[in-house]
Protein backbone atom coordinates (compact mmCIF):
# COMPACT_ATOMS: atom_id res chain seq x y z
CA UNK A 1 0.00 0.00 0.00
CA UNK A 2 1.28 3.55 -0.64
CA UNK A 3 3.13 5.31 2.14
CA UNK A 4 0.46 8.02 2.24
CA UNK A 5 -2.09 5.39 3.31
CA UNK A 6 -0.92 5.87 6.87
CA UNK A 7 -0.52 9.65 6.88
CA UNK A 8 -4.19 10.01 7.82
CA UNK A 9 -3.42 9.40 11.46
CA UNK A 10 -0.65 12.00 11.90
CA UNK A 11 -3.23 14.74 12.31
CA UNK A 12 -4.41 13.29 15.59
CA UNK A 13 -1.36 14.64 17.39
CA UNK A 14 0.01 17.42 15.14
CA UNK A 15 -0.50 20.86 16.65
CA UNK A 16 -1.36 23.43 14.02
CA UNK A 17 -1.87 27.17 14.38
CA UNK A 18 -5.10 28.33 15.96
CA UNK A 19 -7.85 30.13 14.08
CA UNK A 20 -9.18 31.81 17.24
CA UNK A 21 -10.26 35.27 16.24
CA UNK A 22 -10.07 34.34 12.54
CA UNK A 23 -12.64 36.20 10.50
CA UNK A 24 -14.66 34.09 8.08
CA UNK A 25 -15.85 36.95 5.88
CA UNK A 26 -14.74 35.11 2.71
CA UNK A 27 -16.94 32.14 3.62
CA UNK A 28 -20.72 31.76 3.75
CA UNK A 29 -22.46 31.20 7.06
CA UNK A 30 -24.90 28.33 7.45
CA UNK A 31 -27.58 29.17 9.99
CA UNK A 32 -29.67 27.11 12.40
CA UNK A 33 -27.12 24.46 13.35
CA UNK A 34 -25.66 23.40 16.69
CA UNK A 35 -22.15 24.20 15.47
CA UNK A 36 -21.21 27.54 13.96
CA UNK A 37 -20.90 26.55 10.29
CA UNK A 38 -19.06 28.33 7.47
CA UNK A 39 -18.50 26.99 3.98
CA UNK A 40 -16.81 27.84 0.69
CA UNK A 41 -18.90 29.27 -2.13
CA UNK A 42 -20.56 26.59 -4.24
CA UNK A 43 -20.57 23.91 -1.54
CA UNK A 44 -23.79 24.52 0.38
CA UNK A 45 -25.14 20.98 -0.06
CA UNK A 46 -21.89 19.48 1.19
CA UNK A 47 -21.94 21.87 4.19
CA UNK A 48 -25.54 20.93 4.99
CA UNK A 49 -24.69 17.22 4.91
CA UNK A 50 -21.63 17.54 7.16
CA UNK A 51 -23.34 19.98 9.54
CA UNK A 52 -26.36 17.71 9.93
CA UNK A 53 -24.13 14.76 10.88
CA UNK A 54 -22.11 16.86 13.35
CA UNK A 55 -25.34 18.21 14.89
CA UNK A 56 -26.73 14.70 15.33
CA UNK A 57 -23.48 13.43 16.86
CA UNK A 58 -23.30 16.36 19.30
CA UNK A 59 -26.92 15.78 20.35
CA UNK A 60 -26.36 12.04 20.69
CA UNK A 61 -23.25 12.37 22.83
CA UNK A 62 -24.71 15.21 24.90
CA UNK A 63 -27.58 12.95 25.90
CA UNK A 64 -25.08 10.30 27.05
CA UNK A 65 -22.46 12.57 28.61
CA UNK A 66 -24.47 15.59 29.77
CA UNK A 67 -21.98 17.93 28.14
CA UNK A 68 -22.07 20.00 24.96
CA UNK A 69 -18.84 21.35 23.45
CA UNK A 70 -18.56 24.55 21.46
CA UNK A 71 -17.71 23.76 17.84
CA UNK A 72 -17.04 25.88 14.76
CA UNK A 73 -17.22 23.87 11.52
CA UNK A 74 -15.44 25.00 8.35
CA UNK A 75 -16.27 23.16 5.10
CA UNK A 76 -13.57 24.32 2.70
CA UNK A 77 -12.77 24.14 -0.98
CA UNK A 78 -9.20 23.39 -2.01
CA UNK A 79 -8.77 27.08 -2.87
CA UNK A 80 -9.85 28.19 0.62
CA UNK A 81 -8.01 25.51 2.61
CA UNK A 82 -4.71 27.36 3.12
CA UNK A 83 -6.52 30.55 4.11
CA UNK A 84 -7.95 28.96 7.27
CA UNK A 85 -5.55 26.19 8.29
CA UNK A 86 -1.81 25.55 8.20
CA UNK A 87 -2.38 21.79 7.90
CA UNK A 88 -0.58 21.01 4.64
CA UNK A 89 -2.75 18.29 3.10
CA UNK A 90 -6.15 19.10 1.65
CA UNK A 91 -8.76 16.55 2.70
CA UNK A 92 -7.77 15.61 6.24
CA UNK A 93 -10.42 16.38 8.91
CA UNK A 94 -8.70 18.08 11.84
CA UNK A 95 -8.90 20.70 14.57
CA UNK A 96 -6.91 23.90 14.42
CA UNK A 97 -7.67 24.16 18.14
CA UNK A 98 -10.11 22.36 20.41
CA UNK A 99 -13.12 24.15 18.87
CA UNK A 100 -12.54 24.64 15.12
CA UNK A 101 -13.21 21.53 13.02
CA UNK A 102 -12.08 21.69 9.40
CA UNK A 103 -13.53 19.47 6.64
CA UNK A 104 -12.85 19.28 2.89
CA UNK A 105 -15.71 20.23 0.59
CA UNK A 106 -14.45 18.34 -2.46
CA UNK A 107 -13.17 14.90 -3.38
CA UNK A 108 -9.40 15.06 -3.71
CA UNK A 109 -6.23 13.12 -4.56
CA UNK A 110 -5.49 12.61 -0.85
CA UNK A 111 -8.67 10.59 -0.30
CA UNK A 112 -8.14 8.65 -3.52
CA UNK A 113 -4.52 7.83 -2.62
CA UNK A 114 -5.60 5.51 0.19
CA UNK A 115 -7.21 3.01 -2.15
CA UNK A 116 -4.56 0.27 -2.41
CA UNK A 117 -3.71 -1.44 -5.71
CA UNK A 118 -6.75 -3.69 -6.05
CA UNK A 119 -4.83 -6.47 -7.77
CA UNK A 120 -2.72 -6.87 -4.62
CA UNK A 121 -5.73 -7.55 -2.40
CA UNK A 122 -7.37 -10.91 -1.69
CA UNK A 123 -10.54 -11.32 -3.75
CA UNK A 124 -12.94 -10.88 -0.80
CA UNK A 125 -11.21 -7.76 0.46
CA UNK A 126 -10.97 -6.35 -3.07
CA UNK A 127 -14.70 -6.77 -3.55
CA UNK A 128 -15.41 -5.10 -0.22
CA UNK A 129 -13.27 -2.09 -1.14
CA UNK A 130 -14.96 -1.80 -4.53
CA UNK A 131 -18.36 -1.83 -2.86
CA UNK A 132 -17.77 0.25 0.26
CA UNK A 133 -15.60 3.02 -1.15
CA UNK A 134 -17.28 3.51 -4.54
CA UNK A 135 -18.57 7.02 -5.21
CA UNK A 136 -21.74 7.84 -7.14
CA UNK A 137 -19.73 8.46 -10.31
CA UNK A 138 -18.21 4.96 -10.10
CA UNK A 139 -14.74 6.06 -8.99
CA UNK A 140 -13.12 4.81 -5.78
CA UNK A 141 -12.22 7.17 -2.96
CA UNK A 142 -11.76 6.94 0.79
CA UNK A 143 -14.15 9.88 1.20
CA UNK A 144 -16.62 7.86 3.28
CA UNK A 145 -13.96 6.96 5.84
CA UNK A 146 -12.54 10.48 6.11
CA UNK A 147 -16.00 11.97 6.60
CA UNK A 148 -16.46 9.69 9.61
CA UNK A 149 -13.05 10.68 11.01
CA UNK A 150 -14.54 14.14 11.52
CA UNK A 151 -16.59 12.58 14.33
CA UNK A 152 -13.41 11.16 15.88
CA UNK A 153 -12.14 14.74 16.06
CA UNK A 154 -15.49 15.81 17.50
CA UNK A 155 -14.95 13.25 20.26
CA UNK A 156 -11.74 15.03 21.21
CA UNK A 157 -13.70 18.30 21.58
CA UNK A 158 -15.85 16.65 24.25
CA UNK A 159 -13.04 15.46 26.50
CA UNK A 160 -10.75 18.46 25.83
CA UNK A 161 -13.39 21.06 26.67
CA UNK A 162 -14.76 19.11 29.65
CA UNK A 163 -11.26 18.88 31.14
CA UNK A 164 -11.19 15.10 31.53
CA UNK A 165 -7.99 13.44 32.70
CA UNK A 166 -7.58 10.73 30.06
CA UNK A 167 -4.81 8.90 31.99
CA UNK A 168 -2.92 7.95 28.80
CA UNK A 169 -2.41 9.57 25.39
CA UNK A 170 -3.64 6.35 23.81
CA UNK A 171 -6.76 6.47 25.96
CA UNK A 172 -7.67 9.87 24.50
CA UNK A 173 -7.50 8.33 21.02
CA UNK A 174 -9.35 5.17 22.02
CA UNK A 175 -12.13 7.14 23.70
CA UNK A 176 -12.62 9.36 20.63
CA UNK A 177 -12.93 6.15 18.59
CA UNK A 178 -15.42 4.67 21.07
CA UNK A 179 -17.59 7.79 20.73
CA UNK A 180 -17.29 7.62 16.94
CA UNK A 181 -18.12 3.92 16.68
CA UNK A 182 -21.00 4.19 19.15
CA UNK A 183 -22.66 7.01 17.24
CA UNK A 184 -22.32 5.22 13.89
CA UNK A 185 -23.56 1.90 15.29
CA UNK A 186 -26.55 3.54 16.96
CA UNK A 187 -27.54 6.18 14.40
CA UNK A 188 -25.93 5.36 11.05
CA UNK A 189 -25.30 1.59 11.02
CA UNK A 190 -25.21 1.62 7.23
CA UNK A 191 -21.84 3.40 7.58
CA UNK A 192 -20.20 0.71 9.72
CA UNK A 193 -18.54 -0.93 6.73
CA UNK A 194 -16.91 2.35 5.68
CA UNK A 195 -15.66 2.86 9.25
CA UNK A 196 -14.26 -0.61 9.86
CA UNK A 197 -12.84 -1.77 6.51
CA UNK A 198 -9.94 0.68 6.39
CA UNK A 199 -8.52 -0.32 9.82
CA UNK A 200 -9.03 -3.99 8.95
CA UNK A 201 -6.76 -3.61 5.91
CA UNK A 202 -4.00 -2.17 8.08
CA UNK A 203 -4.27 -4.72 10.89
CA UNK A 204 -4.34 -7.67 8.52
CA UNK A 205 -0.92 -6.63 7.25
CA UNK A 206 0.68 -7.76 10.53
CA UNK A 207 3.42 -6.08 12.56
CA UNK A 208 6.70 -7.32 11.05
CA UNK A 209 7.61 -3.94 9.58
CA UNK A 210 6.91 -1.96 12.76
CA UNK A 211 9.50 -0.98 15.36
CA UNK A 212 6.95 -0.17 18.06
CA UNK A 213 3.88 -2.21 18.96
CA UNK A 214 3.26 -1.97 22.73
CA UNK A 215 1.06 0.50 24.59
CA UNK A 216 4.13 1.51 26.58
CA UNK A 217 5.95 2.36 23.35
CA UNK A 218 3.20 4.65 22.07
CA UNK A 219 2.79 6.33 25.45
CA UNK A 220 6.49 7.08 25.83
CA UNK A 221 7.18 7.89 22.16
CA UNK A 222 3.88 9.30 20.97
CA UNK A 223 5.20 12.31 19.04
CA UNK A 224 8.30 10.48 17.80
CA UNK A 225 6.31 7.57 16.37
CA UNK A 226 3.88 9.86 14.62
CA UNK A 227 6.50 12.18 13.17
CA UNK A 228 9.14 9.60 12.22
CA UNK A 229 7.10 6.40 11.78
CA UNK A 230 3.67 7.37 10.42
CA UNK A 231 2.93 3.86 9.14
CA UNK A 232 3.59 2.55 12.64
CA UNK A 233 1.30 5.18 14.14
CA UNK A 234 -1.38 4.25 11.61
CA UNK A 235 -1.22 0.66 12.82
CA UNK A 236 -1.86 1.83 16.42
CA UNK A 237 -4.87 3.88 15.32
CA UNK A 238 -6.23 0.90 13.44
CA UNK A 239 -5.92 -1.25 16.55
CA UNK A 240 -7.81 1.38 18.54
CA UNK A 241 -10.55 1.56 15.90
CA UNK A 242 -10.93 -2.22 16.07
CA UNK A 243 -10.85 -2.16 19.88
CA UNK A 244 -13.57 0.51 19.95
CA UNK A 245 -15.80 -1.71 17.82
CA UNK A 246 -15.30 -4.66 20.17
CA UNK A 247 -15.88 -2.52 23.25
CA UNK A 248 -19.17 -1.22 21.87
CA UNK A 249 -20.30 -4.67 20.73
CA UNK A 250 -19.84 -6.09 24.23
CA UNK A 251 -20.78 -3.13 26.44
CA UNK A 252 -23.19 -1.02 24.40
CA UNK A 253 -23.50 2.74 24.31
CA UNK A 254 -23.44 3.16 28.09
CA UNK A 255 -19.71 2.44 28.11
CA UNK A 256 -19.24 6.01 26.84
CA UNK A 257 -20.96 7.33 29.97
CA UNK A 258 -19.18 4.96 32.36
CA UNK A 259 -15.76 5.98 31.09
CA UNK A 260 -16.70 9.68 31.04
CA UNK A 261 -17.83 9.72 34.66
CA UNK A 262 -14.87 7.69 35.86
CA UNK A 263 -12.22 9.78 34.11
CA UNK A 264 -13.88 13.04 35.07
CA UNK A 265 -13.67 12.10 38.75
CA UNK A 266 -10.16 10.60 38.75
CA UNK A 267 -7.56 13.36 38.78
CA UNK A 268 -4.37 11.54 39.73
CA UNK A 269 -2.42 9.53 37.16
CA UNK A 270 -2.56 5.78 37.79
CA UNK A 271 -0.03 3.02 37.18
CA UNK A 272 -0.88 0.42 34.54
CA UNK A 273 -1.98 -2.05 37.20
CA UNK A 274 -4.13 0.56 38.90
CA UNK A 275 -5.59 1.67 35.57
CA UNK A 276 -6.72 -1.85 34.65
CA UNK A 277 -8.46 -2.14 38.01
CA UNK A 278 -9.89 1.37 37.58
CA UNK A 279 -11.53 0.43 34.28
CA UNK A 280 -12.93 -2.77 35.76
CA UNK A 281 -14.45 -0.92 38.71
CA UNK A 282 -15.88 1.68 36.32
CA UNK A 283 -17.79 -1.10 34.56
CA UNK A 284 -15.65 -0.96 31.41
CA UNK A 285 -14.19 -4.45 31.60
CA UNK A 286 -13.51 -4.57 27.86
CA UNK A 287 -11.18 -1.58 28.13
CA UNK A 288 -9.31 -3.29 30.95
CA UNK A 289 -9.09 -6.41 28.80
CA UNK A 290 -7.73 -4.40 25.87
CA UNK A 291 -4.86 -3.26 28.10
CA UNK A 292 -4.33 -6.67 29.60
CA UNK A 293 -4.38 -8.60 26.30
CA UNK A 294 -2.95 -6.02 23.87
CA UNK A 295 0.10 -8.18 23.08
CA UNK A 296 -1.84 -11.44 22.96
CA UNK A 297 -4.34 -10.13 20.45
CA UNK A 298 -1.72 -8.77 18.07
CA UNK A 299 -1.44 -10.13 14.51
CA UNK A 300 2.29 -10.77 14.18
C-alpha positions in Angstrom: 0.0 0.0 0.0 1.3 3.5 -0.6 3.1 5.3 2.1 0.5 8.0 2.2 -2.1 5.4 3.3 -0.9 5.9 6.9 -0.5 9.6 6.9 -4.2 10.0 7.8 -3.4 9.4 11.5 -0.7 12.0 11.9 -3.2 14.7 12.3 -4.4 13.3 15.6 -1.4 14.6 17.4 0.0 17.4 15.1 -0.5 20.9 16.7 -1.4 23.4 14.0 -1.9 27.2 14.4 -5.1 28.3 16.0 -7.9 30.1 14.1 -9.2 31.8 17.2 -10.3 35.3 16.2 -10.1 34.3 12.5 -12.6 36.2 10.5 -14.7 34.1 8.1 -15.8 36.9 5.9 -14.7 35.1 2.7 -16.9 32.1 3.6 -20.7 31.8 3.7 -22.5 31.2 7.1 -24.9 28.3 7.4 -27.6 29.2 10.0 -29.7 27.1 12.4 -27.1 24.5 13.3 -25.7 23.4 16.7 -22.1 24.2 15.5 -21.2 27.5 14.0 -20.9 26.6 10.3 -19.1 28.3 7.5 -18.5 27.0 4.0 -16.8 27.8 0.7 -18.9 29.3 -2.1 -20.6 26.6 -4.2 -20.6 23.9 -1.5 -23.8 24.5 0.4 -25.1 21.0 -0.1 -21.9 19.5 1.2 -21.9 21.9 4.2 -25.5 20.9 5.0 -24.7 17.2 4.9 -21.6 17.5 7.2 -23.3 20.0 9.5 -26.4 17.7 9.9 -24.1 14.8 10.9 -22.1 16.9 13.3 -25.3 18.2 14.9 -26.7 14.7 15.3 -23.5 13.4 16.9 -23.3 16.4 19.3 -26.9 15.8 20.3 -26.4 12.0 20.7 -23.2 12.4 22.8 -24.7 15.2 24.9 -27.6 12.9 25.9 -25.1 10.3 27.1 -22.5 12.6 28.6 -24.5 15.6 29.8 -22.0 17.9 28.1 -22.1 20.0 25.0 -18.8 21.4 23.5 -18.6 24.6 21.5 -17.7 23.8 17.8 -17.0 25.9 14.8 -17.2 23.9 11.5 -15.4 25.0 8.3 -16.3 23.2 5.1 -13.6 24.3 2.7 -12.8 24.1 -1.0 -9.2 23.4 -2.0 -8.8 27.1 -2.9 -9.9 28.2 0.6 -8.0 25.5 2.6 -4.7 27.4 3.1 -6.5 30.5 4.1 -7.9 29.0 7.3 -5.6 26.2 8.3 -1.8 25.5 8.2 -2.4 21.8 7.9 -0.6 21.0 4.6 -2.7 18.3 3.1 -6.2 19.1 1.7 -8.8 16.5 2.7 -7.8 15.6 6.2 -10.4 16.4 8.9 -8.7 18.1 11.8 -8.9 20.7 14.6 -6.9 23.9 14.4 -7.7 24.2 18.1 -10.1 22.4 20.4 -13.1 24.2 18.9 -12.5 24.6 15.1 -13.2 21.5 13.0 -12.1 21.7 9.4 -13.5 19.5 6.6 -12.8 19.3 2.9 -15.7 20.2 0.6 -14.5 18.3 -2.5 -13.2 14.9 -3.4 -9.4 15.1 -3.7 -6.2 13.1 -4.6 -5.5 12.6 -0.9 -8.7 10.6 -0.3 -8.1 8.6 -3.5 -4.5 7.8 -2.6 -5.6 5.5 0.2 -7.2 3.0 -2.2 -4.6 0.3 -2.4 -3.7 -1.4 -5.7 -6.7 -3.7 -6.1 -4.8 -6.5 -7.8 -2.7 -6.9 -4.6 -5.7 -7.5 -2.4 -7.4 -10.9 -1.7 -10.5 -11.3 -3.7 -12.9 -10.9 -0.8 -11.2 -7.8 0.5 -11.0 -6.3 -3.1 -14.7 -6.8 -3.6 -15.4 -5.1 -0.2 -13.3 -2.1 -1.1 -15.0 -1.8 -4.5 -18.4 -1.8 -2.9 -17.8 0.2 0.3 -15.6 3.0 -1.2 -17.3 3.5 -4.5 -18.6 7.0 -5.2 -21.7 7.8 -7.1 -19.7 8.5 -10.3 -18.2 5.0 -10.1 -14.7 6.1 -9.0 -13.1 4.8 -5.8 -12.2 7.2 -3.0 -11.8 6.9 0.8 -14.1 9.9 1.2 -16.6 7.9 3.3 -14.0 7.0 5.8 -12.5 10.5 6.1 -16.0 12.0 6.6 -16.5 9.7 9.6 -13.0 10.7 11.0 -14.5 14.1 11.5 -16.6 12.6 14.3 -13.4 11.2 15.9 -12.1 14.7 16.1 -15.5 15.8 17.5 -14.9 13.2 20.3 -11.7 15.0 21.2 -13.7 18.3 21.6 -15.9 16.7 24.2 -13.0 15.5 26.5 -10.8 18.5 25.8 -13.4 21.1 26.7 -14.8 19.1 29.7 -11.3 18.9 31.1 -11.2 15.1 31.5 -8.0 13.4 32.7 -7.6 10.7 30.1 -4.8 8.9 32.0 -2.9 8.0 28.8 -2.4 9.6 25.4 -3.6 6.4 23.8 -6.8 6.5 26.0 -7.7 9.9 24.5 -7.5 8.3 21.0 -9.4 5.2 22.0 -12.1 7.1 23.7 -12.6 9.4 20.6 -12.9 6.1 18.6 -15.4 4.7 21.1 -17.6 7.8 20.7 -17.3 7.6 16.9 -18.1 3.9 16.7 -21.0 4.2 19.2 -22.7 7.0 17.2 -22.3 5.2 13.9 -23.6 1.9 15.3 -26.6 3.5 17.0 -27.5 6.2 14.4 -25.9 5.4 11.1 -25.3 1.6 11.0 -25.2 1.6 7.2 -21.8 3.4 7.6 -20.2 0.7 9.7 -18.5 -0.9 6.7 -16.9 2.3 5.7 -15.7 2.9 9.2 -14.3 -0.6 9.9 -12.8 -1.8 6.5 -9.9 0.7 6.4 -8.5 -0.3 9.8 -9.0 -4.0 8.9 -6.8 -3.6 5.9 -4.0 -2.2 8.1 -4.3 -4.7 10.9 -4.3 -7.7 8.5 -0.9 -6.6 7.2 0.7 -7.8 10.5 3.4 -6.1 12.6 6.7 -7.3 11.1 7.6 -3.9 9.6 6.9 -2.0 12.8 9.5 -1.0 15.4 7.0 -0.2 18.1 3.9 -2.2 19.0 3.3 -2.0 22.7 1.1 0.5 24.6 4.1 1.5 26.6 5.9 2.4 23.4 3.2 4.6 22.1 2.8 6.3 25.4 6.5 7.1 25.8 7.2 7.9 22.2 3.9 9.3 21.0 5.2 12.3 19.0 8.3 10.5 17.8 6.3 7.6 16.4 3.9 9.9 14.6 6.5 12.2 13.2 9.1 9.6 12.2 7.1 6.4 11.8 3.7 7.4 10.4 2.9 3.9 9.1 3.6 2.5 12.6 1.3 5.2 14.1 -1.4 4.2 11.6 -1.2 0.7 12.8 -1.9 1.8 16.4 -4.9 3.9 15.3 -6.2 0.9 13.4 -5.9 -1.2 16.5 -7.8 1.4 18.5 -10.5 1.6 15.9 -10.9 -2.2 16.1 -10.9 -2.2 19.9 -13.6 0.5 20.0 -15.8 -1.7 17.8 -15.3 -4.7 20.2 -15.9 -2.5 23.2 -19.2 -1.2 21.9 -20.3 -4.7 20.7 -19.8 -6.1 24.2 -20.8 -3.1 26.4 -23.2 -1.0 24.4 -23.5 2.7 24.3 -23.4 3.2 28.1 -19.7 2.4 28.1 -19.2 6.0 26.8 -21.0 7.3 30.0 -19.2 5.0 32.4 -15.8 6.0 31.1 -16.7 9.7 31.0 -17.8 9.7 34.7 -14.9 7.7 35.9 -12.2 9.8 34.1 -13.9 13.0 35.1 -13.7 12.1 38.7 -10.2 10.6 38.8 -7.6 13.4 38.8 -4.4 11.5 39.7 -2.4 9.5 37.2 -2.6 5.8 37.8 0.0 3.0 37.2 -0.9 0.4 34.5 -2.0 -2.0 37.2 -4.1 0.6 38.9 -5.6 1.7 35.6 -6.7 -1.8 34.7 -8.5 -2.1 38.0 -9.9 1.4 37.6 -11.5 0.4 34.3 -12.9 -2.8 35.8 -14.4 -0.9 38.7 -15.9 1.7 36.3 -17.8 -1.1 34.6 -15.6 -1.0 31.4 -14.2 -4.5 31.6 -13.5 -4.6 27.9 -11.2 -1.6 28.1 -9.3 -3.3 31.0 -9.1 -6.4 28.8 -7.7 -4.4 25.9 -4.9 -3.3 28.1 -4.3 -6.7 29.6 -4.4 -8.6 26.3 -2.9 -6.0 23.9 0.1 -8.2 23.1 -1.8 -11.4 23.0 -4.3 -10.1 20.4 -1.7 -8.8 18.1 -1.4 -10.1 14.5 2.3 -10.8 14.2 
